[in-house]
């Protein structure tokens, strides 16, 4: 199923430190943890949210969050 909204993607990832934002011709995940002074981003080079399936977005987002949380920048 193609992704339709950011909230649809984030609700399946279930990580309150993760955001998904639109850049100029791409999208990017932001991992922000103020308590531990962590701010990381991961770009996804696709023009439209609906260009990819929800499962693809979830896989990228979860993988990014796990990488940050495990300290594997």
Order of alpha helices (4+ residues) and beta strands (2+ residues): alpha-beta-beta-beta-alpha
